[in-house]
């Protein structure tokens, strides 16, 4: 009996995934760039917070490099 419920659940998940795929719209090109900028800003804020909390010099160095890379990418988008 449990197998029947599992197969129904899988069937539901597949139908739900297909429904979502059909209803989602592709973002406009300008929306994509803005969403990328927002993602980079959030990543930058997270990395800066991690940088402040980092204790090991190697970890801080790695975070500094990641921050520099994201800042450069963000500058190229604006």
SULZI-V810189 format. One record per pair of residues at least 24 apart in sequence whose C-alpha atoms are under 7 Angstrom apart, sorted by the first residue. I is the first residue (numbers start at 0). J is the second residue. D is the distance in Angstrom with one decimal. If there is no record, write none. Layout:
i:I j:J d:D
i:I j:J d:D
This chain:
i:36 j:73 d:6.4
i:39 j:69 d:6.5
i:39 j:73 d:6.6
i:43 j:69 d:6.7
